[in-house]
Amino acid sequence: MASLPKEPPEDAKKQSFWMPGNYGRTVHRTDQCYQACNDIMACFLERAKVEKQYSQQLNQWSSKWKSIVDSRPLYGSLMRAWQCFFTSTERLAALHSSISQSLVSEDGDRMKTWRKETFPKKMFCGFRESHDNETSFSRAQKPWAKKLKKLEKTRAVYHKVCQKEQTAIDKERQASENSEMVPEKQQKITAAREKASEEKEKVRERYEKLLEETTSYTPRYMEEMEAIFDQSQEEERKRISFLKQAFLSIHRHLDITNNDSVKAVYSELHHTLMSISEQDDLRWWKNNHGPGMPTDWPRIEEWVPPVKKMKRKKRERKGQEIRSVMIGGVKVRALYDYIGEEGDELSFKAGEVFLKVEEEDDQGWCRGVLSGGKEGFYPANYVEAVE
C-alpha cells in the first residue's frame, strides 16, 4: 500500500498529479500519442517520396550523361571508368527506389495496422482507453476530492477566525495601554477576545478532525490512483516499445552505410577507377589511331584479272542440267586469291591446288572440288592446270 511522503514538495500552483483533475494529462496522453503516430507516418511517407524522387533524379542524370559520354573522344580504361559511374548510379537509384517502397509498404503498413489495433474508439467518447482512464481516475479521486474540498473550506474558515482573534488581541492590547478607557469597555474588549479565541479553538478542532480523516484516507486514494496510473503506464510502455522498433526498422532501411549492395557498388567503382591504365590506353590509341595501325605500304601489286559475274538464273539452270563430270578431275593451281561472293562459290588462296570437275562454261566459270571436299564454282581465269 502506498504511504504518504513525510515532506511532500511544495506545489503552490497545485500542478501535482494528486490534485483534483490533474490526472487529465495522463488521460490525454493517449490522444497525444495517436496524433504523434499520425505525424510519424506522415513524416516518413514524405521521406519515402524524397527517396523516390532522388532515385528518379539519379536515373535521369545517368541517362543524360551516358548519351553524352558515348559521343565524347575518351577511350579505353578511362572511358570504362567514366561509364562505371553511370552503372553505379543506376544501381544506387534502384536501391533508393527500394528504400522508398520499404518505407511505404513495410513500415507504413505496419504503422497503420498497429494504430488501428492500439487506438480503438468508443462511440461518442473518443478513444476507449482515454474514456476508461477518465472514468477510473474520476471514480478513485472523487471521495478524496470531496474530503479535500471540505478541508480547504474549513481551512479558510479557520484562517478567518484566526484573523478575527488577532484583531481582538490587538484591540485588547491597545485598550490596556489606554489609561483613559473606562473599565467596562475594557471588559467588553477582553470578552470579545476570549470569544474569538474559543471560536478559533472550535474551528481548529474541526479542521484537525477533517485533516485526520483526509490524511487517513490518502493512502487508499494513492493506492487506487497508482494502480490506474500503472495500467496507463503499461499501455504507454507498449506504445513506446513498438515505436522504438518502428524507428529501428526505418533506420535499417535508411542506413545505407552498412548495406552490402552499396558497398559492392562503390567497391566495383573503385576497382574500375584503379584499373585505369595510362599504358593500356596509350597502346590502344597507338594501335587504333597511331603508328601501330595496320598499313598497306606501297608495293608492287600484281594484276588480277576481272571476274565476270555469273548471272544467277543461268547458274540455277546450269545446276539443274545433267552435268558431264570429268572422271578423276583435273588438278589446277590457283593463281590469285579469291573469296566466294555466293554460297555456291569456292574461296581459295593463291597457290592452292584442287580439282576441276567441269569444263568452263560460256560465262567463264568452272566447277571444282577443294581438298576439303567442298564443291562449287570458281572463275576459270583464276587457275592454271597443274602438269
URUR-V221373 format. One record per residue. N is the residue number from 1. NEAR is the number of other ideal C-beta (glycine too) atoms within 10 Angstrom. Layout:
N NEAR
N NEAR
//
This chain:
1 7
2 14
3 9
4 10
5 8
6 5
7 5
8 9
9 6
10 7
11 12
12 5
13 7
14 10
15 9
16 11
17 14
18 17
19 14
20 14
21 11
22 15
23 22
24 13
25 11
26 19
27 22
28 14
29 19
30 24
31 14
32 10
33 20
34 19
35 10
36 13
37 20
38 12
39 10
40 17
41 16
42 10
43 11
44 22
45 15
46 11
47 18
48 21
49 13
50 14
51 23
52 17
53 12
54 16
55 21
56 14
57 13
58 21
59 18
60 11
61 15
62 19
63 13
64 11
65 16
66 16
67 9
68 9
69 14
70 10
71 6
72 10
73 5
74 14
75 13
76 17
77 19
78 15
79 17
80 15
81 17
82 17
83 16
84 18
85 17
86 18
87 15
88 20
89 20
90 18
91 18
92 20
93 19
94 15
95 18
96 21
97 17
98 14
99 23
100 22
101 16
102 18
103 23
104 17
105 11
106 13
107 22
108 17
109 10
110 14
111 21
112 12
113 10
114 17
115 16
116 9
117 8
118 17
119 18
120 9
121 13
122 12
123 7
124 6
125 12
126 17
127 18
128 14
129 23
130 21
131 17
132 17
133 23
134 18
135 13
136 19
137 22
138 16
139 11
140 21
141 21
142 12
143 13
144 19
145 15
146 13
147 19
148 19
149 12
150 15
151 18
152 11
153 12
154 18
155 14
156 10
157 14
158 20
159 13
160 13
161 19
162 16
163 12
164 17
165 20
166 13
167 13
168 20
169 14
170 11
171 16
172 18
173 12
174 11
175 18
176 12
177 8
178 11
179 5
180 4
181 13
182 10
183 8
184 7
185 11
186 14
187 11
188 13
189 18
190 15
191 12
192 16
193 21
194 13
195 13
196 21
197 16
198 12
199 17
200 22
201 12
202 12
203 18
204 14
205 11
206 14
207 21
208 12
209 12
210 19
211 14
212 11
213 13
214 18
215 12
216 11
217 15
218 17
219 13
220 14
221 20
222 19
223 13
224 18
225 20
226 16
227 12
228 21
229 18
230 9
231 14
232 20
233 13
234 10
235 15
236 15
237 10
238 12
239 19
240 11
241 10
242 16
243 16
244 10
245 12
246 18
247 13
248 11
249 16
250 22
251 9
252 12
253 21
254 15
255 12
256 14
257 7
258 8
259 14
260 8
261 12
262 16
263 12
264 12
265 21
266 12
267 11
268 14
269 17
270 12
271 11
272 18
273 15
274 10
275 12
276 15
277 13
278 10
279 8
280 13
281 17
282 12
283 14
284 17
285 13
286 12
287 12
288 11
289 10
290 11
291 7
292 12
293 9
294 5
295 7
296 6
297 4
298 6
299 5
300 4
301 7
302 7
303 6
304 13
305 12
306 9
307 17
308 12
309 13
310 20
311 11
312 9
313 8
314 13
315 18
316 10
317 10
318 18
319 11
320 8
321 7
322 5
323 12
324 9
325 10
326 14
327 6
328 8
329 15
330 15
331 14
332 21
333 15
334 19
335 15
336 17
337 13
338 20
339 9
340 14
341 10
342 11
343 6
344 13
345 17
346 22
347 14
348 23
349 10
350 14
351 10
352 16
353 13
354 22
355 17
356 20
357 18
358 18
359 12
360 13
361 15
362 8
363 15
364 16
365 23
366 21
367 23
368 24
369 15
370 16
371 10
372 6
373 6
374 13
375 14
376 16
377 21
378 23
379 21
380 19
381 17
382 20
383 24
384 10
385 9
386 12
387 5
//
